[in-house]
């Protein structure tokens, strides 16, 4: 090979190297991923219909007495995926009285909360509700009434069924107290939860090694949208990107670590609303 050929070959090789490198400038533009894996399903507990219309049902088999209370609530999502509400409501009270089954209404103060966590495709959580108030014309007098219920539940993400145990109690001044324990399921997950899938959307820009995003959201199957800040690094040599999403507002405490090769999202690990997201593609 003559000297001119060697020089031309060296230049061509250099041009090919520069072209390959310049193609690896990091992610830019919109990216979307829809998570459907059972190990990564996320449930919006604030969307459960029964949390908006709580019911306390106490069936004491030993005392052969039953009390049922229900009312309307307005549960809100707070940070960490927890659900909470407190306030006053008109409580519907049904009970086994001296004249048979009786229904009355009274103004009551209530509190409710719910939370959940997940691991390896199983979501566990609790839902607690309590109510108290003064009830007139309740078995011959005006009485102070208290009732509470705590449900411990397990969602099988693969089958989308829920099962669990509910422990409830009620008491009224001058009448004593009753308590009961019930089990439920496996049964279909409650209305409002959706199917647990979620959609990640990011709009990324890369400057050198630094990756930023003007917008990053996770939309749950319930319709709730979680907002995130974006911070990442790009490695040109391996054409890989590491991104950290940090939740804001109600998503505070949620975070995702995302791994990309080229323009493809390969891994997502982290927590959404206190539940585990873990997928590899």
Secondary structure, DSSP 8 states (H G I E B T S, - for coil): --HHHHHHHHHHHHHHHHHHHHH-----EEEEEEE--GGG----GGG-HHHHS-EEEEEETTTTEEEEEE-----EE-GGG-EEEEEEEEEEEEEEETTEEEEEEEEEEEEEEEEEEEETTEEEEEEEEEEEEEETTSSSS-EEEEEEEEEEEEEETTTTEEEEEEEEEEEETTTEEEEEEEEEEEEE--TTSTTS-EEEEEEEEEETTEEEEEEEEEEETTS-EEEEEEEEEEETTTTEEEEEEEE-GGGTT-EEEEEEETTEEEEEEEEETTEEEEEE-
